[in-house]
């Protein structure tokens, strides 16, 4: 299956700042997905990123807070903007490959 | 939206014991997926099920896609300490559209602890 690399793997950020998370895939994929996993919780889809078009956001997530870029078929970024402690979560990049969804190792974000 | 009820929420077992966990839904799914997540890692796909009634094994793991398409179970036989982790089920709705695996609905997870 596709190999998905995310960075940074973890970060501690100050309230009010922004963090950009990068996701690199070793093969070309049409859609990339960004998920959030809050502490002790399951996974929630933030948005779907297609190359050449704006990302599609799920209910409860907005572009101003989570801007996404998708410059080519192997790369995407998710920015967590104007962070607050409530944004402390694991952010996961994922792609569909061989009939299933596969995940990167995630970015563990702590906002102080 | 759709919800998946995954149970149990946690399990504490002895090494060598068998484990069973399941997910149920009030609506049907076209695909069921089972994942395992280790601390500090992303979820790793264990088994994918695409057809009602399908029974699939992956080593000591066995999963089944329920006949009603509203449930699935995962069994782990002869558990070992490295089975420790969080197990998630996920279902893909027939209404998700196309290959929208991003529209997966995830269960709340089963935390498995294995005592040596």
Interface residues (C-beta under 8 A of the other chain):
Chain A: X1 X4 X6 X31 X33 X41 X42 X43 X44 X45 X48 X92 X94 X96 X99 X100 X101 X102 X103 X104 X105 X106 X108
Chain B: X31 X33 X35 X40 X41 X42 X43 X44 X45 X48 X50 X88 X90 X99 X100 X101 X102 X103 X104 X106 X107 X108 X109
